[in-house]
Amino acid sequence: MKKVIFDISPLGSFQFSCETYMMYYREKYGQDIFFYTRKNGKYVKVEDLEELRHLKSRVMVSVDLGSEVDFIAHDLDARVKPLTEELEDDELLINIVERLGDKASWKNSKMRVVELQEC
């Protein structure tokens, strides 16, 4: 049996990569998610996988808000729920971390979540 070892940032947010989130939400719920980053005072949708890997900041939502928006409310119901420690034994998440290896962690975060531990 395996479990995912979580590492958290000082703000308590888990630092899985965009690719991990995309795969998890697509495989678990059949749902696409969308990524936005701040540029020139606006939120701009990012779709390119290579660009997603290098984002410094991101907002993840379950609805397509268009290519550019002025504001994304923090309490918006459409925001993607974080993958938390409650999922450490989740077989799908374990499988995704195994498939992605180092790519399971958000590259521009100093925190890593790719460790799997045998139980």
ZABARO-340795 format. One line per field, with one value per atom (N, C-alpha, C, CB): chain; atom name; x, y, z. Coordinates in nm, 4 decimals. Each point is the difference from the previous one (the first is absolute). Glycine has a CB too. Example, Ala and Ser with C-alpha at 12.3 -4.5 7.8 and 13.67 -1.06 7.14 Angstrom:
BEGIN
unit = (A, A, A, A, A, A, A, A) $
site = (N, CA, C, CB, N, CA, C, CB) $
c1 = (1.3190, -0.0890, 0.0900, -0.1892, 0.1542, 0.0820, -0.0770, 0.1184) $
c2 = (-0.5690, 0.1190, 0.1200, -0.1173, 0.2223, 0.1190, 0.1090, -0.0628) $
c3 = (0.7800, 0.0000, 0.0000, 0.1246, -0.1966, 0.0060, 0.0730, -0.2145) $
//
This chain:
BEGIN
unit = (A, A, A, A, A, A, A, A, A, A, A, A, A, A, A, A, A, A, A, A, A, A, A, A, A, A, A, A, A, A, A, A, A, A, A, A, A, A, A, A, A, A, A, A, A, A, A, A, A, A, A, A, A, A, A, A, A, A, A, A, A, A, A, A, A, A, A, A, A, A, A, A, A, A, A, A, A, A, A, A, A, A, A, A, A, A, A, A, A, A, A, A, A, A, A, A, A, A, A, A, A, A, A, A, A, A, A, A, A, A, A, A, A, A, A, A, A, A, A, A, A, A, A, A, A, A, A, A, A, A, A, A, A, A, A, A, A, A, A, A, A, A, A, A, A, A, A, A, A, A, A, A, A, A, A, A, A, A, A, A, A, A, A, A, A, A, A, A, A, A, A, A, A, A, A, A, A, A, A, A, A, A, A, A, A, A, A, A, A, A, A, A, A, A, A, A, A, A, A, A, A, A, A, A, A, A, A, A, A, A, A, A, A, A, A, A, A, A, A, A, A, A, A, A, A, A, A, A, A, A, A, A, A, A, A, A, A, A, A, A, A, A, A, A, A, A, A, A, A, A, A, A, A, A, A, A, A, A, A, A, A, A, A, A, A, A, A, A, A, A, A, A, A, A, A, A, A, A, A, A, A, A, A, A, A, A, A, A, A, A, A, A, A, A, A, A, A, A, A, A, A, A, A, A, A, A, A, A, A, A, A, A, A, A, A, A, A, A, A, A, A, A, A, A, A, A, A, A, A, A, A, A, A, A, A, A, A, A, A, A, A, A, A, A, A, A, A, A, A, A, A, A, A, A, A, A, A, A, A, A, A, A, A, A, A, A, A, A, A, A, A, A, A, A, A, A, A, A, A, A, A, A, A, A, A, A, A, A, A, A, A, A, A, A, A, A, A, A, A, A, A, A, A, A, A, A, A, A, A, A, A, A, A, A, A, A, A, A, A, A, A, A, A, A, A, A, A, A, A, A, A, A, A, A, A, A, A, A, A, A, A, A, A, A, A, A, A, A, A, A, A, A, A, A, A, A, A, A, A, A, A, A, A, A, A, A, A, A, A, A, A, A, A, A, A, A) $
site = (N, CA, C, CB, N, CA, C, CB, N, CA, C, CB, N, CA, C, CB, N, CA, C, CB, N, CA, C, CB, N, CA, C, CB, N, CA, C, CB, N, CA, C, CB, N, CA, C, CB, N, CA, C, CB, N, CA, C, CB, N, CA, C, CB, N, CA, C, CB, N, CA, C, CB, N, CA, C, CB, N, CA, C, CB, N, CA, C, CB, N, CA, C, CB, N, CA, C, CB, N, CA, C, CB, N, CA, C, CB, N, CA, C, CB, N, CA, C, CB, N, CA, C, CB, N, CA, C, CB, N, CA, C, CB, N, CA, C, CB, N, CA, C, CB, N, CA, C, CB, N, CA, C, CB, N, CA, C, CB, N, CA, C, CB, N, CA, C, CB, N, CA, C, CB, N, CA, C, CB, N, CA, C, CB, N, CA, C, CB, N, CA, C, CB, N, CA, C, CB, N, CA, C, CB, N, CA, C, CB, N, CA, C, CB, N, CA, C, CB, N, CA, C, CB, N, CA, C, CB, N, CA, C, CB, N, CA, C, CB, N, CA, C, CB, N, CA, C, CB, N, CA, C, CB, N, CA, C, CB, N, CA, C, CB, N, CA, C, CB, N, CA, C, CB, N, CA, C, CB, N, CA, C, CB, N, CA, C, CB, N, CA, C, CB, N, CA, C, CB, N, CA, C, CB, N, CA, C, CB, N, CA, C, CB, N, CA, C, CB, N, CA, C, CB, N, CA, C, CB, N, CA, C, CB, N, CA, C, CB, N, CA, C, CB, N, CA, C, CB, N, CA, C, CB, N, CA, C, CB, N, CA, C, CB, N, CA, C, CB, N, CA, C, CB, N, CA, C, CB, N, CA, C, CB, N, CA, C, CB, N, CA, C, CB, N, CA, C, CB, N, CA, C, CB, N, CA, C, CB, N, CA, C, CB, N, CA, C, CB, N, CA, C, CB, N, CA, C, CB, N, CA, C, CB, N, CA, C, CB, N, CA, C, CB, N, CA, C, CB, N, CA, C, CB, N, CA, C, CB, N, CA, C, CB, N, CA, C, CB, N, CA, C, CB, N, CA, C, CB, N, CA, C, CB, N, CA, C, CB, N, CA, C, CB, N, CA, C, CB, N, CA, C, CB, N, CA, C, CB, N, CA, C, CB, N, CA, C, CB, N, CA, C, CB, N, CA, C, CB, N, CA, C, CB, N, CA, C, CB, N, CA, C, CB, N, CA, C, CB, N, CA, C, CB, N, CA, C, CB, N, CA, C, CB, N, CA, C, CB, N, CA, C, CB, N, CA, C, CB, N, CA, C, CB, N, CA, C, CB, N, CA, C, CB) $
c1 = (0.0848, -0.0848, 0.0892, -0.1856, 0.1418, 0.0764, -0.0860, 0.1391, -0.0729, -0.0701, 0.0877, -0.1233, 0.0620, 0.0707, 0.0447, -0.1339, 0.2609, 0.0508, -0.0153, 0.1653, -0.2430, -0.0284, 0.1024, -0.2430, 0.2789, 0.0844, -0.0767, 0.2208, -0.2268, -0.0819, 0.0852, -0.1950, 0.1474, 0.0660, -0.0323, -0.0114, 0.0824, -0.0307, -0.1441, 0.2376, -0.3011, -0.1388, -0.0976, 0.0687, -0.0170, -0.0851, -0.0626, -0.0442, 0.0903, -0.0577, 0.0871, -0.0999, 0.0382, 0.0732, 0.0466, -0.1330, 0.2516, 0.0642, 0.0097, 0.1266, -0.2407, -0.0017, 0.0061, -0.1324, 0.1871, 0.0098, -0.1373, 0.2328, -0.2396, -0.1233, -0.0351, 0.0500, 0.0514, -0.0222, -0.0639, 0.1965, -0.1524, -0.0586, -0.1471, 0.2221, -0.2521, -0.1400, -0.0835, 0.0747, -0.0208, -0.0740, -0.0335, 0.1146, -0.0148, -0.0202, -0.0976, 0.2313, -0.2145, -0.0850, -0.1460, 0.1924, -0.2183, -0.1391, -0.0613, 0.0541, 0.0260, -0.0518, -0.0298, 0.1308, -0.0392, -0.0179, -0.0998, 0.2332, -0.2373, -0.0895, -0.1429, 0.1950, -0.2082, -0.1322, -0.0422, 0.0394, 0.0507, -0.0310, -0.0138, -0.1139, 0.1879, -0.0155, 0.1313, -0.1778, 0.1697, 0.1159, 0.0075, -0.0151, 0.1377, 0.0178, 0.0844, -0.0175, 0.0094, 0.0625, 0.0926, -0.1993, 0.3105, 0.1034, 0.0155, 0.1188, -0.1091, 0.0183, 0.1192, -0.2470, 0.3186, 0.1102, -0.0120, 0.1490, -0.0884, -0.0083, 0.1040, -0.0843, 0.0370, 0.0887, -0.0581, 0.0751, 0.0041, -0.0417, -0.1321, 0.1205, -0.1370, -0.1186, -0.1255, 0.0978, -0.0864, -0.1160, 0.0340, -0.0752, -0.0284, 0.0183, -0.0098, -0.0959, 0.2008, 0.0096, -0.0009, 0.1298, -0.2133, -0.0076, 0.1273, -0.2519, 0.3044, 0.1196, -0.0393, 0.1540, -0.1248, -0.0350, 0.1214, -0.2159, 0.3261, 0.1206, 0.0645, 0.0352, -0.0134, 0.0525, 0.1363, -0.1267, 0.2121, 0.1327, -0.0111, 0.0995, -0.1867, -0.0212, -0.0605, -0.0314, -0.0607, -0.0591, 0.1067, -0.2135, 0.3136, 0.1071, 0.0872, -0.0004, -0.0020, 0.0883, -0.0735, 0.1540, -0.2812, -0.0752, 0.0549, -0.2035, 0.2053, 0.0383, -0.1231, 0.1982, -0.3128, -0.1261, -0.1099, 0.0763, -0.1811, -0.1081, -0.1289, 0.1638, -0.2733, -0.1334, -0.0620, -0.0251, -0.0312, -0.0593, -0.1508, 0.2078, -0.2797, -0.1461, -0.0587, 0.0074, -0.1316, -0.0661, -0.0860, 0.0004, -0.0059, -0.0736, 0.0935, -0.2185, 0.1974, 0.0802, -0.0517, 0.0459, 0.0364, -0.0390, 0.0369, 0.0279, 0.0220, 0.0430, 0.1505, -0.2193, 0.2706, 0.1450, 0.0609, -0.0267, -0.0546, 0.0520, -0.1144, 0.1851, -0.1608, -0.1001, 0.0688, -0.1443, 0.0666, 0.0546, 0.0169, -0.1050, 0.0157, -0.0034, -0.0549, -0.0303, 0.0883, -0.0543, -0.0183, 0.1135, -0.2375, -0.0297, 0.0623, -0.2145, 0.2690, 0.0631, -0.1012, 0.1697, -0.2922, -0.1021, -0.0885, 0.0019, 0.0406, -0.0760, -0.0179, 0.0886, -0.2117, -0.0281, 0.0740, -0.2238, 0.2591, 0.0660, 0.1476, -0.1608, 0.2168, 0.1408, 0.0182, 0.0315, 0.0773, 0.0300, 0.0442, 0.0655, -0.1221, 0.0369, 0.1410, -0.2434, 0.3247, 0.1371, 0.0039, 0.0784, 0.0253, 0.0262, 0.0709, 0.0160, -0.0805, 0.0509, 0.0457, -0.1522, 0.2046, 0.0487, -0.1073, 0.1624, -0.2867, -0.1082, 0.0092, -0.1460, 0.2198, 0.0116, 0.1286, -0.1359, 0.2087, 0.1302, -0.0091, 0.0744, -0.1872, -0.0180, -0.0828, 0.0169, -0.0493, -0.0824, 0.0772, -0.1196, 0.0671, 0.0685, 0.0241, -0.1053, 0.0096, 0.0170, 0.1130, -0.2438, 0.2474, 0.1059, 0.1366, -0.1628, 0.1700, 0.1252, 0.0439, -0.0605, -0.0319, 0.0306, 0.0493, -0.1720, 0.1091, 0.0409, 0.1397, -0.2405, 0.2685, 0.1330, 0.1048, -0.1018, 0.0699, 0.0934, 0.0243, -0.0782, -0.0263, 0.0134, 0.0786, -0.2163, 0.1913, 0.0631, 0.1389, -0.2266, 0.2550, 0.1299, 0.0206, 0.0932, 0.0221, 0.0309, -0.1000, 0.2387, -0.3046, -0.0967, -0.1275, 0.0925, -0.1055, -0.1173, 0.0079, -0.0212, 0.1428, 0.0177, 0.0003, 0.1295, -0.1778, 0.0002, 0.1435, -0.2372, 0.2936, 0.1422, 0.0440, -0.0110, -0.0723, 0.0413, -0.0320, -0.0334, -0.0036, -0.0159, 0.1232, -0.2560, 0.3025, 0.1139, -0.0428, 0.1126, -0.2428, -0.0516, -0.0233, -0.1073, 0.1290, -0.0177, -0.1005, 0.2351, -0.3162, -0.1018, 0.0079, -0.1475, 0.2603, 0.0063, 0.0422, 0.0514, -0.0245, 0.0463, -0.1147, 0.1807, -0.1559, -0.0950, 0.0649, -0.1047, 0.0272, 0.0527, -0.0729, 0.0601, 0.0154, -0.0597, -0.0528, 0.1560, -0.2751, -0.0602, 0.0081, -0.1543) $
c2 = (-0.1179, 0.1179, 0.1240, -0.1241, 0.2272, 0.1241, 0.1163, -0.0933, 0.2042, 0.1254, 0.1139, -0.0972, 0.2094, 0.1188, 0.0764, 0.0122, 0.0284, 0.0819, 0.1457, -0.1806, 0.2560, 0.1391, 0.0923, -0.0541, 0.1564, 0.1066, 0.1279, -0.1268, 0.2156, 0.1194, 0.1254, -0.1188, 0.2203, 0.1296, 0.0685, 0.0191, 0.0884, 0.0713, 0.0495, 0.0674, -0.0470, 0.0459, -0.1166, 0.1968, -0.3173, -0.1170, -0.0489, 0.0784, -0.0285, -0.0454, -0.1111, 0.2291, -0.3335, -0.1132, 0.0320, -0.1592, 0.1154, 0.0450, -0.1083, 0.1593, -0.2164, -0.0904, 0.0822, -0.1726, 0.1127, 0.0680, 0.0135, -0.0893, 0.1806, 0.0168, -0.1305, 0.2448, -0.3140, -0.1260, -0.1041, 0.0507, -0.0545, -0.0925, 0.0319, -0.0250, 0.1533, 0.0407, -0.0351, 0.1860, -0.1585, -0.0302, -0.1481, 0.1905, -0.2737, -0.1443, -0.0489, -0.0249, 0.0722, -0.0473, 0.0359, 0.0230, 0.1017, 0.0424, -0.0643, 0.2163, -0.2374, -0.0629, -0.1482, 0.1641, -0.2328, -0.1436, -0.0307, -0.0335, 0.1147, -0.0252, 0.0451, 0.0259, 0.0929, 0.0607, 0.0201, 0.1113, -0.1421, 0.0254, 0.1487, -0.2210, 0.3018, 0.1456, 0.0664, -0.0131, 0.1056, 0.0813, 0.1169, -0.0673, 0.1092, 0.1197, 0.0992, -0.1333, 0.2593, 0.1088, 0.0771, 0.0169, 0.0292, 0.0671, 0.1439, -0.2189, 0.3078, 0.1425, 0.0497, 0.0314, 0.0656, 0.0637, 0.1505, -0.2024, 0.2778, 0.1463, 0.0537, 0.0095, 0.0743, 0.0703, 0.1376, -0.2156, 0.3170, 0.1385, 0.0337, -0.0082, -0.0381, 0.0342, -0.0776, 0.2197, -0.3188, -0.0811, -0.1476, 0.1752, -0.2579, -0.1448, -0.0524, -0.0165, -0.0501, -0.0500, -0.1529, 0.2067, -0.2671, -0.1466, -0.0557, 0.0093, -0.1145, -0.0676, -0.1417, 0.1414, -0.1780, -0.1335, -0.0818, 0.0932, -0.0268, -0.0682, -0.0746, 0.1752, -0.3061, -0.0828, 0.0485, -0.1931, 0.2317, 0.0482, 0.1289, -0.1058, 0.1950, 0.1239, -0.0304, 0.1269, -0.2236, -0.0390, -0.0499, -0.0584, -0.0093, -0.0537, 0.1097, -0.2056, 0.3242, 0.1073, 0.1168, -0.0664, 0.0503, 0.1090, 0.0317, -0.0677, 0.1949, 0.0433, 0.0118, 0.1229, -0.0947, 0.0076, -0.0578, 0.2059, -0.2548, -0.0607, 0.0035, -0.1479, 0.1503, -0.0184, -0.1111, 0.2455, -0.3456, -0.1145, 0.0054, -0.1403, 0.1318, 0.0054, -0.1122, 0.2498, -0.2846, -0.1100, 0.0484, -0.1278, 0.2586, 0.0554, 0.0888, -0.0087, 0.0095, 0.0843, 0.1429, -0.1934, 0.2811, 0.1398, 0.0871, -0.0318, -0.0307, 0.0754, 0.0171, 0.1194, -0.0541, 0.0124, 0.1002, -0.0599, 0.1545, 0.1023, 0.0556, 0.0590, -0.0461, 0.0580, 0.0972, -0.2083, 0.3049, 0.0997, -0.0523, 0.1731, -0.2660, -0.0401, -0.1420, 0.2404, -0.3181, -0.1319, -0.0001, -0.1190, 0.1160, 0.0070, -0.1177, 0.1205, -0.0920, -0.1055, -0.1056, 0.1654, -0.1247, -0.0941, -0.0530, 0.1196, -0.0991, -0.0478, -0.1517, 0.1908, -0.2369, -0.1440, -0.0783, 0.0537, 0.0132, -0.0675, -0.0284, 0.1117, -0.0563, -0.0278, -0.1483, 0.2347, -0.2894, -0.1418, -0.0239, -0.0233, -0.0786, -0.0368, -0.0587, -0.0433, 0.0797, -0.0521, -0.1497, 0.2246, -0.2880, -0.1400, 0.0012, -0.0745, 0.0215, 0.0113, -0.1344, 0.1935, -0.1882, -0.1206, -0.1070, 0.1425, -0.1033, -0.0989, -0.1013, 0.1714, -0.1359, -0.0865, -0.0821, 0.1657, -0.1696, -0.0666, -0.1484, 0.1625, -0.2257, -0.1411, -0.0190, -0.0544, 0.1622, -0.0056, -0.0711, 0.2139, -0.3266, -0.0816, 0.0770, -0.2026, 0.2827, 0.0766, 0.1011, -0.0295, 0.1015, 0.0984, -0.0683, 0.1487, -0.2610, -0.0760, -0.0386, -0.0883, 0.0395, -0.0403, 0.1179, -0.1800, 0.2953, 0.1191, 0.0443, 0.0711, -0.0710, 0.0382, -0.0974, 0.1005, -0.2284, -0.0988, 0.0267, -0.1698, 0.1997, 0.0252, 0.1274, -0.1181, 0.2224, 0.1295, 0.0142, 0.0965, -0.1682, 0.0149, 0.1436, -0.1864, 0.2449, 0.1379, 0.1012, -0.0641, 0.0314, 0.0933, 0.0111, -0.0546, -0.0267, 0.0088, 0.1214, -0.2485, 0.3023, 0.1182, 0.1251, -0.1345, 0.2414, 0.1285, 0.0487, 0.0552, -0.0444, 0.0298, 0.1307, -0.1264, 0.2265, 0.1283, 0.0130, 0.0987, -0.2083, -0.0060, -0.0700, -0.0044, 0.0452, -0.0662, -0.1283, 0.2229, -0.2415, -0.1167, -0.1128, 0.1471, -0.2674, -0.1170, -0.0953, 0.0241, -0.0859, -0.0930, -0.1338, 0.1939, -0.2220, -0.1175, -0.1260, 0.1512, -0.1417, -0.1176, -0.0969, 0.1377, -0.2628, -0.1060, -0.0864, 0.0012, -0.0422, -0.0797, -0.1331, 0.2086, -0.3153, -0.1321, -0.0060, -0.1089, 0.0547, -0.0106, -0.1425, 0.1896) $
c3 = (0.0000, 0.0000, 0.0000, 0.1225, -0.1907, -0.0080, 0.0434, -0.1854, 0.2187, 0.0249, -0.0481, 0.1989, -0.2296, -0.0444, 0.1235, -0.2160, 0.2193, 0.1094, -0.0421, 0.0765, -0.0019, -0.0328, 0.0635, -0.0181, -0.0537, 0.0510, -0.0268, -0.0404, 0.1370, -0.0185, 0.0055, 0.1001, -0.1681, 0.0022, 0.1317, -0.2524, 0.2853, 0.1242, 0.0067, 0.0092, -0.1219, -0.0001, 0.0108, -0.1370, 0.1413, 0.0155, -0.1289, 0.2257, -0.3389, -0.1268, -0.0577, -0.0436, -0.0019, -0.0534, -0.1409, 0.1423, -0.1750, -0.1219, -0.1070, 0.1388, -0.1744, -0.1140, -0.1282, 0.1304, -0.2345, -0.1292, -0.0652, -0.0281, -0.0667, -0.0778, -0.0698, -0.0339, -0.0160, -0.0703, 0.0928, -0.1495, 0.2750, 0.0975, 0.0199, 0.1149, -0.0967, 0.0173, -0.1231, 0.1510, -0.2698, -0.1234, -0.0083, -0.1153, 0.1404, -0.0102, 0.1065, -0.0934, 0.2162, 0.1089, -0.0255, 0.1592, -0.1911, -0.0210, -0.1244, 0.1124, -0.2148, -0.1219, 0.0246, -0.1410, 0.2095, 0.0213, 0.1116, -0.0795, 0.1827, 0.1139, -0.0286, 0.1534, -0.2143, -0.0162, -0.1452, 0.2152, -0.3108, -0.1404, -0.0276, -0.0125, 0.0865, -0.0037, -0.0410, 0.1785, -0.2719, -0.0348, 0.0963, -0.2434, 0.2741, 0.0820, -0.0790, 0.2168, -0.1764, -0.0744, 0.0926, -0.1545, 0.0986, 0.0782, -0.0467, 0.0356, 0.0609, -0.0266, 0.0796, -0.0441, -0.0128, 0.0698, -0.0182, -0.0332, 0.1228, -0.0073, -0.0972, 0.2368, -0.3290, -0.0929, -0.0236, -0.1112, 0.1352, -0.0242, 0.0678, -0.2166, 0.3407, 0.0777, -0.0346, 0.0187, -0.1055, -0.0388, 0.0203, -0.1691, 0.1693, 0.0041, -0.1424, 0.2357, -0.2795, -0.1367, 0.0038, -0.0747, -0.0097, -0.0053, -0.0623, -0.0184, 0.0789, -0.0495, -0.0391, 0.1463, -0.2712, -0.0488, -0.0414, -0.0750, 0.0452, -0.0448, 0.1171, -0.1790, 0.1632, 0.1082, 0.0476, -0.0925, 0.0007, 0.0397, 0.0813, -0.2056, 0.1642, 0.0757, 0.1374, -0.2161, 0.2215, 0.1286, 0.0965, -0.1171, 0.0659, 0.0851, 0.0597, -0.1393, 0.0814, 0.0454, 0.0645, -0.1798, 0.2086, 0.0629, 0.1382, -0.1284, 0.1613, 0.1347, 0.0889, -0.0941, 0.0333, 0.0747, -0.0879, 0.1304, -0.0648, -0.0771, 0.0797, -0.1187, 0.0433, 0.0555, -0.0834, 0.0803, -0.0130, -0.0696, 0.0168, 0.0370, -0.1494, 0.0043, -0.0851, 0.0362, -0.0049, -0.0710, -0.1162, 0.2126, -0.2338, -0.1137, -0.0808, 0.1283, -0.2581, -0.0882, 0.0117, -0.1602, 0.2144, 0.0193, -0.1192, 0.2444, -0.3504, -0.1174, 0.0004, -0.0056, -0.0959, -0.0140, 0.0975, -0.2386, 0.2871, 0.0915, 0.0842, -0.1628, 0.2929, 0.0895, 0.0951, -0.0157, 0.0634, 0.0915, 0.1414, -0.1394, 0.1805, 0.1400, 0.0122, 0.0708, 0.0180, 0.0342, 0.1511, -0.1995, 0.2424, 0.1436, 0.0739, -0.0502, 0.1677, 0.0793, 0.0433, 0.0794, -0.0545, 0.0468, -0.1130, 0.2176, -0.3404, -0.1152, 0.0083, -0.1403, 0.1275, 0.0067, -0.1080, 0.0953, -0.2024, -0.1114, 0.0269, -0.1519, 0.2584, 0.0295, 0.0307, 0.0883, -0.1383, 0.0184, 0.1442, -0.2441, 0.3040, 0.1372, -0.0007, 0.0614, 0.0369, 0.0029, 0.0294, 0.0748, -0.1245, 0.0330, 0.1351, -0.2473, 0.3497, 0.1367, 0.0554, 0.0352, 0.0871, 0.0667, 0.0156, 0.1198, -0.1253, 0.0079, -0.1141, 0.1110, -0.2153, -0.1180, -0.0017, -0.1237, 0.2352, -0.0010, -0.0372, 0.1727, -0.1485, -0.0351, -0.1269, 0.2417, -0.3101, -0.1204, -0.1115, 0.0668, -0.1111, -0.1011, -0.1299, 0.1005, -0.1416, -0.1233, 0.0148, -0.0523, 0.1638, 0.0213, 0.0072, 0.1215, -0.0540, 0.0069, -0.1409, 0.2297, -0.3101, -0.1367, -0.0832, 0.0180, -0.0032, -0.0756, 0.0419, -0.0212, 0.1514, 0.0489, -0.0535, 0.2089, -0.2129, -0.0563, -0.1480, 0.1676, -0.2423, -0.1441, -0.0286, -0.0362, 0.1139, -0.0277, 0.0611, -0.0103, 0.1165, 0.0658, 0.0452, -0.1391, 0.1049, 0.0399, -0.0541, 0.0073, -0.1167, -0.0587, 0.0830, -0.2244, 0.3296, 0.0879, 0.0914, -0.0075, 0.0260, 0.0839, -0.0851, 0.1660, -0.1077, -0.0683, -0.0042, 0.0751, -0.1937, -0.0168, 0.0648, -0.2100, 0.2091, 0.0554, 0.1474, -0.2226, 0.2820, 0.1445, 0.0547, -0.0129, 0.1274, 0.0610, 0.0716, 0.0261, -0.0112, 0.0697, -0.0999, 0.1754, -0.1333, -0.0849, 0.0633, -0.0871, 0.0039, 0.0493, -0.0720, 0.0551, -0.1158, -0.0858, 0.0727, -0.1850, 0.3122, 0.0718, 0.0266, 0.1045, -0.1349, 0.0333, 0.1070, -0.2337, 0.3294, 0.1100, 0.0064, 0.1273, -0.1119, 0.0204, 0.1420, -0.1687, 0.1852, 0.1334, 0.0501, -0.0518) $
//
